[in-house]
Structures are given as C-alpha cells and as structure tokens.
Amino acid sequence: MQKVVFHSVTVITMCIAVIFFASGASAQKPLAVVELFTSEGCSSCPAADRAVEDLQVQHKNDVLVLCYHVDYWNYLGWKDIYSSPANTRRQQFYTGIFHLNGAYTPQAVVNGTSQFTGSDRQQLAERIKRPLSFGNKLIIKARATDGKIEVTNTASRLQANEAIVICLVQKESVSQVKSGENSGHRLHHINLVRDYQLTGANVTARLTVPSGINKDALFVAAYIQNTTTGAIQQCATIEVE
C-alpha cells in the first residue's frame, strides 16, 4: 500500500551501483536519471527497490538509478540508517515541482519531469524512453581527502535557474530489518545517495564520506537541473580517485 505523508512544502533547490558506475577518467553519461524515494520502514518500498534494481541491470549503460532514503517513516518502529533529513528535503523539492499535496513512498521521478509510484514497472519502462537533453557539457573529477570527497566540475555557463547537483553514492548494501513493517526481511539496496550538494559551474563540492565506508564502495554522480521546472539536461558519473 502506498504511504503518503501530508505537510506544508517549502520548495528548495538542491539533488548509481555495482551494476552501473563510471571507471577511469572518462565519466559515463546516462540517457535517463531515475530517482527513487524509499524507506526501510515502509512495507510498500521493497517492491520498488527491486523494480529499480532490475531496471538498472537491464539498462546498465543508459540509465542511472539514485535511491534516496527518507526519514519520515522512522517513527514506525525501524530507523532506516540510510535515511536523512536532506533526502526528505530533496523529495519535498519535487513535491513542490509536481504540485502534490504531500510526499509519499515509494515515489519515482524520471529526468526530473515525471513522477509515479516507484514499483510501477510499466511506467519505469515507458518513462526512460524519453532521454535527457545534452545542451551543456559536464565533466567531473572526484578524489578522496580527509574524510571528504572533493568533486570538481567543468561545465559551460549555467542559466540563472540551473544548478549542478552532485551526489555521493554508495554502490550497494544489505540490511536485516528487525522491527517495523518490514521486520524479518533482508533488504538489498543499490545506489544509495549518502550526501549531495547543489553547486555552480566550475565550483568544488565537498561531500562527507559515511563512517566505516571505503571510497571504493562509492562513486559520484552529477547532473545539471533546472530548479524551476525540475528538468535534468545532462548527467555524468565517475569513480573516486
């Protein structure tokens, strides 16, 4: 059953897998970006987690999946350790973009321009057929330093309502849920967004590495987004040096 939370929304401008990630100095450029808003505390979410993982397997070279674990279901008896207020704010951005009454899980957003229930495999297959535009060249580099990942970008001049969203992504993880709606289930996750920042062209972003995570378990994704319409026009991914 789809879970919905109603709240007032403040629209704020802000933002990938063992199966799909960049290697070497050349960043891969997916043709579609799928953002999933999910939670280990929501009984409807594991089906969506599996759907986007299957999608990533089937389209490893042309789709980028990003999974944002939200924190507003943590009160249901299980605290999702991958959740964060920042991820919830990211979803609230889209709640405003799509003029929704409230946030819900599981929610999928494709290329920043369409949203639907994340477990709907037919919608996922259809929406990724509408590719990103590539009007602005984006190149990124990432290196680990003192518990941070420094990400530099080379991009053309951005429009006034555009930003570069830079995400630090954990390739995969497994959780044994011991309470709450998914109690007793072993959940496999891919492409967990652990930190992200909005930045401008040719500006260095510094992302925080989660405690106990090696840089080899991470990679970086970046994309240019229109902060008024939500539309994503360019994307790149790269390993951490």
ZAKOLTI-260479 format. One record per residue: residue in three letters; chain; x, y, z of N, C-alpha, C in turn; residue number from 1. Coordinates in nm, 2 decimals. Example, Ala and Ser with C-alpha at 12.3 -4.5 7.8 and 13.67 -1.06 7.14 Angstrom:
residues 2
ALA,A,1.32,-0.57,0.78,1.23,-0.45,0.78,1.32,-0.33,0.78,1
SER,A,1.28,-0.22,0.71,1.37,-0.11,0.71,1.29,0.00,0.79,2
//
This chain:
residues 241
MET,A,0.08,-0.12,0.00,0.00,0.00,0.00,0.09,0.12,0.00,1
GLN,A,0.06,0.22,-0.09,0.14,0.34,-0.10,0.12,0.42,0.03,2
LYS,A,0.23,0.48,0.08,0.22,0.55,0.20,0.24,0.70,0.17,3
VAL,A,0.16,0.78,0.23,0.16,0.93,0.20,0.17,1.00,0.33,4
VAL,A,0.25,1.11,0.33,0.26,1.20,0.44,0.22,1.34,0.39,5
PHE,A,0.13,1.41,0.46,0.09,1.54,0.42,0.16,1.64,0.50,6
HIS,A,0.21,1.75,0.44,0.28,1.85,0.52,0.28,1.97,0.43,7
SER,A,0.31,2.09,0.49,0.34,2.21,0.41,0.47,2.19,0.35,8
VAL,A,0.49,2.25,0.23,0.61,2.23,0.15,0.68,2.36,0.13,9
THR,A,0.81,2.36,0.16,0.89,2.47,0.12,0.98,2.43,0.01,10
VAL,A,0.96,2.49,-0.11,1.03,2.45,-0.23,1.18,2.50,-0.22,11
ILE,A,1.27,2.41,-0.22,1.41,2.45,-0.21,1.49,2.38,-0.32,12
THR,A,1.59,2.45,-0.38,1.66,2.40,-0.49,1.78,2.32,-0.44,13
MET,A,1.80,2.19,-0.48,1.91,2.11,-0.44,1.93,1.99,-0.54,14
CYS,A,1.97,1.82,-0.53,1.96,1.67,-0.57,1.92,1.62,-0.45,15
ILE,A,2.34,0.45,-0.80,2.40,0.47,-0.90,2.48,0.36,-0.86,16
ALA,A,2.59,0.22,-0.89,2.56,0.09,-0.85,2.67,0.00,-0.88,17
VAL,A,2.68,-0.11,-0.82,2.77,-0.22,-0.86,2.74,-0.25,-1.00,18
ILE,A,2.61,-0.23,-1.04,2.57,-0.26,-1.17,2.60,-0.15,-1.27,19
PHE,A,2.60,-0.03,-1.23,2.63,0.08,-1.32,2.72,0.19,-1.24,20
PHE,A,2.84,0.21,-1.29,2.92,0.32,-1.23,3.03,0.34,-1.33,21
ALA,A,3.09,0.46,-1.32,3.19,0.50,-1.41,3.33,0.45,-1.36,22
SER,A,3.42,0.44,-1.45,3.55,0.39,-1.42,3.65,0.47,-1.50,23
GLY,A,3.77,0.49,-1.44,3.87,0.57,-1.51,3.84,0.71,-1.51,24
ALA,A,3.91,0.78,-1.60,3.90,0.93,-1.61,3.78,0.98,-1.69,25
SER,A,3.72,0.89,-1.77,3.61,0.93,-1.85,3.48,0.90,-1.78,26
ALA,A,3.39,1.00,-1.76,3.27,0.98,-1.70,3.16,0.93,-1.80,27
GLN,A,3.08,0.83,-1.75,2.98,0.78,-1.83,2.86,0.88,-1.83,28
LYS,A,2.78,0.88,-1.94,2.67,0.98,-1.95,2.54,0.90,-1.98,29
PRO,A,2.46,0.87,-1.87,2.34,0.80,-1.89,2.24,0.88,-1.97,30
LEU,A,2.14,0.82,-2.03,2.04,0.88,-2.11,1.91,0.91,-2.02,31
ALA,A,1.90,0.85,-1.91,1.79,0.87,-1.82,1.83,0.86,-1.67,32
VAL,A,1.78,0.95,-1.59,1.80,0.95,-1.45,1.67,0.91,-1.37,33
VAL,A,1.68,0.81,-1.29,1.56,0.76,-1.22,1.59,0.78,-1.07,34
GLU,A,1.52,0.87,-1.00,1.54,0.89,-0.86,1.42,0.82,-0.79,35
LEU,A,1.46,0.74,-0.69,1.36,0.67,-0.61,1.36,0.72,-0.47,36
PHE,A,1.25,0.76,-0.41,1.24,0.80,-0.27,1.17,0.68,-0.20,37
THR,A,1.25,0.62,-0.10,1.21,0.50,-0.04,1.25,0.50,0.10,38
SER,A,1.21,0.39,0.17,1.24,0.38,0.32,1.23,0.23,0.36,39
GLU,A,1.33,0.19,0.45,1.32,0.06,0.50,1.20,0.04,0.60,40
GLY,A,1.14,0.15,0.64,1.03,0.14,0.73,0.90,0.14,0.66,41
CYS,A,0.89,0.13,0.53,0.77,0.13,0.45,0.75,0.00,0.39,42
SER,A,0.64,-0.07,0.41,0.62,-0.21,0.36,0.60,-0.21,0.21,43
SER,A,0.57,-0.09,0.15,0.55,-0.09,0.00,0.68,-0.07,-0.07,44
CYS,A,0.78,-0.03,0.00,0.91,0.01,-0.07,0.99,-0.11,-0.12,45
PRO,A,1.00,-0.22,-0.06,1.09,-0.32,-0.12,1.06,-0.36,-0.26,46
ALA,A,0.93,-0.36,-0.30,0.89,-0.39,-0.44,0.95,-0.29,-0.53,47
ALA,A,0.95,-0.16,-0.49,1.01,-0.05,-0.57,1.16,-0.07,-0.58,48
ASP,A,1.22,-0.10,-0.46,1.37,-0.12,-0.46,1.41,-0.23,-0.56,49
ARG,A,1.33,-0.34,-0.57,1.36,-0.45,-0.66,1.34,-0.40,-0.81,50
ALA,A,1.23,-0.32,-0.83,1.20,-0.27,-0.96,1.31,-0.19,-1.02,51
VAL,A,1.36,-0.09,-0.94,1.47,-0.01,-1.00,1.60,-0.08,-1.01,52
GLU,A,1.62,-0.18,-0.92,1.75,-0.26,-0.94,1.74,-0.34,-1.06,53
ASP,A,1.62,-0.40,-1.09,1.61,-0.48,-1.22,1.62,-0.38,-1.34,54
LEU,A,1.57,-0.26,-1.33,1.58,-0.17,-1.43,1.73,-0.13,-1.46,55
GLN,A,1.80,-0.12,-1.35,1.95,-0.08,-1.36,2.02,-0.20,-1.43,56
VAL,A,1.99,-0.32,-1.40,2.05,-0.44,-1.46,2.02,-0.44,-1.61,57
GLN,A,1.90,-0.42,-1.64,1.86,-0.42,-1.78,1.91,-0.31,-1.87,58
HIS,A,1.94,-0.19,-1.80,1.98,-0.07,-1.88,2.11,-0.02,-1.81,59
LYS,A,2.21,-0.10,-1.79,2.32,-0.06,-1.71,2.40,0.05,-1.78,60
ASN,A,2.39,0.06,-1.91,2.47,0.16,-1.98,2.40,0.29,-2.02,61
ASP,A,2.27,0.30,-1.99,2.19,0.41,-2.03,2.09,0.47,-1.93,62
VAL,A,2.09,0.41,-1.81,2.00,0.45,-1.70,2.09,0.47,-1.58,63
LEU,A,2.06,0.58,-1.50,2.12,0.60,-1.37,2.01,0.60,-1.27,64
VAL,A,2.02,0.50,-1.18,1.93,0.50,-1.06,1.99,0.56,-0.94,65
LEU,A,1.92,0.65,-0.87,1.96,0.71,-0.75,1.85,0.69,-0.64,66
CYS,A,1.89,0.63,-0.53,1.79,0.59,-0.43,1.81,0.68,-0.31,67
TYR,A,1.71,0.76,-0.27,1.71,0.85,-0.16,1.62,0.79,-0.05,68
HIS,A,1.68,0.75,0.06,1.60,0.70,0.18,1.56,0.82,0.26,69
VAL,A,1.43,0.83,0.28,1.37,0.95,0.35,1.35,0.91,0.50,70
ASP,A,1.34,1.01,0.58,1.34,0.98,0.73,1.21,0.99,0.80,71
TYR,A,1.10,1.02,0.72,0.97,1.05,0.79,0.89,0.92,0.83,72
TRP,A,0.94,0.80,0.79,0.88,0.68,0.84,0.96,0.62,0.96,73
ASN,A,1.06,0.68,1.01,1.15,0.62,1.11,1.07,0.60,1.24,74
TYR,A,0.96,0.67,1.26,0.88,0.65,1.38,0.80,0.53,1.39,75
LEU,A,0.79,0.45,1.27,0.70,0.34,1.27,0.76,0.21,1.33,76
GLY,A,0.88,0.22,1.39,0.94,0.11,1.46,1.07,0.06,1.41,77
TRP,A,1.12,0.12,1.30,1.25,0.09,1.25,1.32,0.21,1.20,78
LYS,A,1.44,0.24,1.24,1.51,0.36,1.19,1.60,0.32,1.08,79
ASP,A,1.57,0.37,0.96,1.65,0.35,0.84,1.78,0.42,0.85,80
ILE,A,1.89,0.35,0.86,2.02,0.41,0.88,2.07,0.49,0.76,81
TYR,A,2.00,0.46,0.64,2.04,0.53,0.52,1.96,0.66,0.50,82
SER,A,1.86,0.68,0.59,1.77,0.80,0.57,1.84,0.92,0.62,83
SER,A,1.79,1.03,0.58,1.84,1.16,0.62,1.74,1.27,0.60,84
PRO,A,1.74,1.38,0.68,1.65,1.49,0.65,1.68,1.56,0.52,85
ALA,A,1.81,1.55,0.47,1.84,1.61,0.34,1.77,1.53,0.23,86
ASN,A,1.76,1.40,0.24,1.69,1.32,0.14,1.55,1.36,0.14,87
THR,A,1.49,1.38,0.26,1.35,1.42,0.26,1.33,1.56,0.20,88
ARG,A,1.42,1.65,0.22,1.41,1.78,0.16,1.42,1.77,0.01,89
ARG,A,1.50,1.67,-0.04,1.51,1.65,-0.18,1.37,1.61,-0.24,90
GLN,A,1.31,1.52,-0.17,1.17,1.48,-0.21,1.07,1.60,-0.20,91
GLN,A,1.09,1.68,-0.10,1.00,1.80,-0.09,1.01,1.89,-0.21,92
PHE,A,1.13,1.90,-0.26,1.16,1.98,-0.38,1.06,1.94,-0.49,93
TYR,A,1.06,1.80,-0.51,0.97,1.75,-0.62,0.83,1.76,-0.58,94
THR,A,0.79,1.75,-0.45,0.65,1.77,-0.41,0.60,1.91,-0.46,95
GLY,A,0.69,2.01,-0.45,0.66,2.14,-0.50,0.65,2.15,-0.65,96
ILE,A,0.75,2.09,-0.71,0.76,2.09,-0.86,0.63,2.03,-0.92,97
PHE,A,0.59,1.92,-0.87,0.47,1.85,-0.92,0.34,1.89,-0.86,98
HIS,A,0.34,1.99,-0.77,0.22,2.04,-0.71,0.14,1.93,-0.64,99
LEU,A,0.21,1.85,-0.56,0.14,1.74,-0.49,0.10,1.79,-0.35,100
ASN,A,0.00,1.72,-0.29,-0.05,1.75,-0.16,0.05,1.71,-0.05,101
GLY,A,0.13,1.61,-0.08,0.23,1.57,0.02,0.32,1.47,-0.04,102
ALA,A,0.43,1.43,0.03,0.52,1.33,-0.01,0.47,1.19,0.01,103
TYR,A,0.52,1.09,-0.06,0.48,0.96,-0.04,0.59,0.86,-0.08,104
THR,A,0.58,0.74,-0.03,0.68,0.64,-0.07,0.60,0.51,-0.11,105
PRO,A,0.66,0.44,-0.21,0.78,0.47,-0.29,0.74,0.57,-0.41,106
GLN,A,0.82,0.67,-0.43,0.80,0.76,-0.54,0.92,0.76,-0.63,107
ALA,A,0.89,0.74,-0.76,1.00,0.75,-0.86,0.98,0.88,-0.94,108
VAL,A,1.09,0.94,-0.97,1.10,1.06,-1.06,1.20,1.04,-1.17,109
VAL,A,1.15,1.05,-1.29,1.24,1.03,-1.41,1.28,1.16,-1.48,110
ASN,A,1.40,1.18,-1.49,1.46,1.30,-1.55,1.40,1.43,-1.50,111
GLY,A,1.35,1.43,-1.37,1.30,1.55,-1.31,1.17,1.60,-1.36,112
THR,A,1.11,1.53,-1.46,0.99,1.58,-1.52,0.87,1.49,-1.51,113
SER,A,0.88,1.37,-1.46,0.76,1.29,-1.44,0.77,1.21,-1.31,114
GLN,A,0.66,1.19,-1.24,0.66,1.11,-1.11,0.55,1.01,-1.11,115
PHE,A,0.57,0.90,-1.04,0.47,0.80,-1.03,0.51,0.70,-0.92,116
THR,A,0.43,0.60,-0.88,0.46,0.50,-0.78,0.59,0.42,-0.83,117
GLY,A,0.68,0.42,-0.74,0.81,0.36,-0.78,0.81,0.21,-0.81,118
SER,A,0.71,0.14,-0.77,0.70,0.00,-0.80,0.63,-0.03,-0.93,119
ASP,A,0.59,0.07,-1.00,0.52,0.06,-1.13,0.62,0.03,-1.24,120
ARG,A,0.65,-0.10,-1.27,0.75,-0.13,-1.37,0.71,-0.09,-1.51,121
GLN,A,0.58,-0.08,-1.55,0.55,-0.04,-1.68,0.58,0.11,-1.70,122
GLN,A,0.55,0.19,-1.59,0.58,0.33,-1.60,0.73,0.35,-1.61,123
LEU,A,0.81,0.28,-1.53,0.95,0.29,-1.54,1.00,0.26,-1.68,124
ALA,A,0.95,0.16,-1.74,1.00,0.12,-1.87,0.96,0.23,-1.98,125
GLU,A,0.85,0.29,-1.96,0.80,0.39,-2.06,0.87,0.52,-2.04,126
ARG,A,0.89,0.56,-1.92,0.94,0.70,-1.89,1.09,0.71,-1.93,127
ILE,A,1.16,0.60,-1.92,1.31,0.62,-1.95,1.33,0.62,-2.10,128
LYS,A,1.22,0.61,-2.18,1.24,0.62,-2.33,1.25,0.76,-2.37,129
ARG,A,1.22,0.86,-2.28,1.23,1.00,-2.31,1.37,1.05,-2.26,130
PRO,A,1.47,1.06,-2.35,1.61,1.08,-2.30,1.63,1.22,-2.25,131
LEU,A,1.74,1.23,-2.18,1.79,1.36,-2.14,1.83,1.44,-2.26,132
SER,A,1.83,1.58,-2.24,1.89,1.66,-2.34,2.04,1.68,-2.30,133
PHE,A,2.12,1.72,-2.40,2.26,1.73,-2.37,2.31,1.87,-2.42,134
GLY,A,2.25,1.97,-2.38,2.28,2.10,-2.42,2.40,2.16,-2.36,135
ASN,A,2.45,2.11,-2.25,2.56,2.17,-2.17,2.66,2.06,-2.14,136
LYS,A,2.78,2.07,-2.17,2.88,1.97,-2.15,2.92,1.97,-2.00,137
LEU,A,2.92,1.85,-1.94,2.95,1.84,-1.80,3.06,1.73,-1.78,138
ILE,A,3.17,1.77,-1.72,3.28,1.67,-1.69,3.31,1.69,-1.54,139
ILE,A,3.33,1.58,-1.47,3.35,1.58,-1.33,3.48,1.49,-1.29,140
LYS,A,3.54,1.53,-1.18,3.65,1.45,-1.13,3.63,1.45,-0.98,141
ALA,A,3.66,1.33,-0.91,3.64,1.32,-0.77,3.76,1.25,-0.71,142
ARG,A,3.80,1.30,-0.59,3.91,1.24,-0.52,3.88,1.25,-0.37,143
ALA,A,3.93,1.15,-0.30,3.91,1.14,-0.15,4.02,1.21,-0.08,144
THR,A,3.98,1.29,0.03,4.08,1.36,0.11,4.02,1.39,0.24,145
ASP,A,4.09,1.34,0.35,4.05,1.37,0.49,3.90,1.35,0.52,146
GLY,A,3.85,1.23,0.48,3.71,1.20,0.51,3.61,1.27,0.42,147
LYS,A,3.66,1.34,0.32,3.57,1.41,0.23,3.60,1.36,0.09,148
ILE,A,3.50,1.38,0.00,3.52,1.36,-0.14,3.51,1.49,-0.21,149
GLU,A,3.62,1.54,-0.27,3.62,1.67,-0.34,3.58,1.64,-0.48,150
VAL,A,3.48,1.71,-0.53,3.44,1.69,-0.67,3.45,1.83,-0.74,151
THR,A,3.52,1.82,-0.85,3.54,1.94,-0.94,3.46,1.92,-1.06,152
ASN,A,3.41,2.02,-1.12,3.33,2.01,-1.24,3.38,2.11,-1.35,153
THR,A,3.37,2.07,-1.47,3.39,2.16,-1.58,3.26,2.17,-1.66,154
ALA,A,3.20,2.28,-1.66,3.07,2.30,-1.73,3.07,2.44,-1.79,155
SER,A,2.99,2.45,-1.90,2.96,2.58,-1.96,2.88,2.66,-1.86,156
ARG,A,2.87,2.79,-1.90,2.79,2.88,-1.82,2.65,2.83,-1.79,157
LEU,A,2.60,2.83,-1.67,2.47,2.79,-1.64,2.37,2.90,-1.65,158
GLN,A,2.24,2.87,-1.68,2.14,2.97,-1.68,2.11,3.01,-1.53,159
ALA,A,2.04,3.12,-1.51,2.01,3.17,-1.38,1.93,3.07,-1.29,160
ASN,A,1.85,2.98,-1.36,1.77,2.89,-1.28,1.82,2.74,-1.29,161
GLU,A,1.95,2.73,-1.32,2.01,2.60,-1.33,2.12,2.58,-1.22,162
ALA,A,2.13,2.46,-1.17,2.24,2.42,-1.07,2.29,2.28,-1.11,163
ILE,A,2.41,2.26,-1.06,2.47,2.12,-1.08,2.45,2.05,-0.94,164
VAL,A,2.38,1.94,-0.95,2.36,1.85,-0.83,2.46,1.75,-0.83,165
ILE,A,2.54,1.74,-0.72,2.65,1.64,-0.71,2.62,1.55,-0.60,166
CYS,A,2.61,1.42,-0.63,2.57,1.32,-0.53,2.68,1.22,-0.50,167
LEU,A,2.70,1.19,-0.37,2.79,1.08,-0.33,2.71,0.96,-0.31,168
VAL,A,2.74,0.85,-0.39,2.65,0.73,-0.40,2.73,0.61,-0.35,169
GLN,A,2.66,0.54,-0.26,2.71,0.40,-0.21,2.66,0.30,-0.31,170
LYS,A,2.74,0.22,-0.36,2.71,0.12,-0.47,2.60,0.02,-0.42,171
GLU,A,2.62,-0.03,-0.30,2.52,-0.13,-0.26,2.53,-0.15,-0.11,172
SER,A,2.42,-0.21,-0.05,2.43,-0.25,0.09,2.31,-0.35,0.12,173
VAL,A,2.32,-0.42,0.23,2.22,-0.52,0.27,2.18,-0.49,0.41,174
SER,A,2.05,-0.49,0.44,2.01,-0.47,0.58,1.92,-0.58,0.62,175
GLN,A,1.93,-0.62,0.75,1.84,-0.72,0.81,1.75,-0.64,0.90,176
VAL,A,1.63,-0.62,0.86,1.53,-0.54,0.93,1.48,-0.62,1.05,177
LYS,A,1.48,-0.57,1.17,1.45,-0.64,1.29,1.32,-0.60,1.35,178
SER,A,1.26,-0.49,1.30,1.13,-0.44,1.36,1.06,-0.35,1.25,179
GLY,A,0.94,-0.31,1.29,0.87,-0.23,1.19,0.80,-0.31,1.09,180
GLU,A,0.75,-0.24,0.98,0.67,-0.30,0.88,0.74,-0.41,0.80,181
ASN,A,0.87,-0.40,0.79,0.95,-0.49,0.71,1.03,-0.59,0.80,182
SER,A,0.98,-0.60,0.93,1.05,-0.69,1.02,1.07,-0.83,0.97,183
GLY,A,1.20,-0.88,0.98,1.23,-1.01,0.94,1.28,-1.02,0.79,184
HIS,A,1.27,-0.91,0.72,1.31,-0.91,0.58,1.46,-0.87,0.57,185
ARG,A,1.53,-0.93,0.47,1.66,-0.89,0.44,1.65,-0.81,0.31,186
LEU,A,1.69,-0.68,0.32,1.67,-0.59,0.21,1.80,-0.56,0.14,187
HIS,A,1.80,-0.57,0.01,1.92,-0.53,-0.07,1.90,-0.40,-0.14,188
HIS,A,2.00,-0.31,-0.12,1.99,-0.18,-0.18,2.10,-0.15,-0.28,189
ILE,A,2.07,-0.07,-0.38,2.17,-0.02,-0.47,2.17,0.13,-0.48,190
ASN,A,2.28,0.19,-0.51,2.29,0.33,-0.55,2.22,0.42,-0.44,191
LEU,A,2.27,0.41,-0.32,2.21,0.49,-0.21,2.28,0.63,-0.21,192
VAL,A,2.21,0.73,-0.22,2.26,0.87,-0.21,2.29,0.90,-0.06,193
ARG,A,2.42,0.91,-0.03,2.46,0.93,0.11,2.48,1.08,0.14,194
ASP,A,2.51,1.16,0.04,2.53,1.30,0.06,2.51,1.37,-0.08,195
TYR,A,2.47,1.49,-0.08,2.47,1.56,-0.21,2.47,1.71,-0.18,196
GLN,A,2.51,1.79,-0.29,2.52,1.93,-0.28,2.48,1.99,-0.41,197
LEU,A,2.42,2.11,-0.40,2.40,2.19,-0.52,2.51,2.29,-0.54,198
THR,A,2.56,2.31,-0.66,2.68,2.39,-0.68,2.66,2.46,-0.81,199
GLY,A,2.76,2.55,-0.84,2.76,2.62,-0.97,2.87,2.56,-1.06,200
ALA,A,2.88,2.62,-1.18,2.98,2.57,-1.28,3.12,2.60,-1.22,201
ASN,A,3.21,2.50,-1.24,3.35,2.52,-1.21,3.37,2.55,-1.06,202
VAL,A,3.28,2.50,-0.97,3.30,2.51,-0.83,3.32,2.38,-0.77,203
THR,A,3.41,2.37,-0.67,3.44,2.24,-0.60,3.34,2.21,-0.49,204
ALA,A,3.28,2.09,-0.49,3.19,2.05,-0.39,3.27,1.95,-0.29,205
ARG,A,3.23,1.95,-0.17,3.30,1.86,-0.07,3.19,1.78,0.00,206
LEU,A,3.19,1.65,-0.03,3.09,1.56,0.02,3.14,1.47,0.13,207
THR,A,3.06,1.44,0.23,3.11,1.37,0.35,3.09,1.22,0.33,208
VAL,A,3.20,1.15,0.36,3.20,1.00,0.35,3.14,0.94,0.47,209
PRO,A,3.04,0.85,0.46,2.98,0.79,0.57,3.08,0.71,0.66,210
SER,A,3.06,0.71,0.79,3.16,0.64,0.87,3.16,0.49,0.83,211
GLY,A,3.29,0.44,0.83,3.31,0.30,0.80,3.30,0.26,0.65,212
ILE,A,3.28,0.35,0.57,3.27,0.32,0.42,3.40,0.36,0.35,213
ASN,A,3.45,0.26,0.28,3.57,0.29,0.20,3.53,0.36,0.06,214
LYS,A,3.62,0.44,0.01,3.60,0.51,-0.11,3.57,0.42,-0.23,215
ASP,A,3.62,0.30,-0.22,3.59,0.20,-0.33,3.45,0.16,-0.34,216
ALA,A,3.38,0.18,-0.23,3.23,0.14,-0.22,3.15,0.26,-0.27,217
LEU,A,3.21,0.36,-0.32,3.14,0.48,-0.35,3.17,0.53,-0.50,218
PHE,A,3.08,0.60,-0.55,3.11,0.68,-0.67,3.03,0.81,-0.67,219
VAL,A,3.06,0.89,-0.77,3.00,1.03,-0.77,2.91,1.04,-0.90,220
ALA,A,2.80,1.10,-0.88,2.71,1.13,-0.99,2.68,1.28,-0.99,221
ALA,A,2.67,1.34,-1.11,2.64,1.49,-1.11,2.55,1.51,-1.23,222
TYR,A,2.46,1.61,-1.21,2.38,1.64,-1.33,2.33,1.79,-1.32,223
ILE,A,2.30,1.85,-1.43,2.25,1.98,-1.44,2.10,1.98,-1.43,224
GLN,A,2.04,2.06,-1.34,1.90,2.06,-1.32,1.84,2.20,-1.32,225
ASN,A,1.73,2.21,-1.39,1.65,2.34,-1.39,1.58,2.34,-1.26,226
THR,A,1.61,2.44,-1.17,1.55,2.44,-1.03,1.41,2.50,-1.03,227
THR,A,1.36,2.54,-1.15,1.22,2.59,-1.16,1.13,2.48,-1.21,228
THR,A,1.17,2.41,-1.31,1.09,2.30,-1.37,1.13,2.16,-1.32,229
GLY,A,1.25,2.15,-1.27,1.30,2.01,-1.23,1.37,1.94,-1.34,230
ALA,A,1.36,1.98,-1.46,1.41,1.91,-1.57,1.56,1.89,-1.56,231
ILE,A,1.61,1.77,-1.59,1.75,1.74,-1.59,1.80,1.73,-1.73,232
GLN,A,1.91,1.81,-1.76,1.95,1.81,-1.90,2.08,1.75,-1.93,233
GLN,A,2.15,1.70,-1.83,2.29,1.65,-1.85,2.33,1.57,-1.73,234
CYS,A,2.40,1.46,-1.75,2.44,1.38,-1.63,2.57,1.31,-1.66,235
ALA,A,2.65,1.29,-1.55,2.78,1.22,-1.56,2.81,1.15,-1.43,236
THR,A,2.88,1.04,-1.44,2.92,0.96,-1.32,3.07,0.93,-1.33,237
ILE,A,3.13,0.91,-1.21,3.28,0.88,-1.21,3.31,0.81,-1.08,238
GLU,A,3.42,0.73,-1.09,3.47,0.67,-0.97,3.55,0.77,-0.88,239
VAL,A,3.57,0.74,-0.76,3.65,0.83,-0.67,3.80,0.79,-0.68,240
GLU,A,3.89,0.89,-0.70,4.03,0.86,-0.71,4.09,0.84,-0.57,241
//
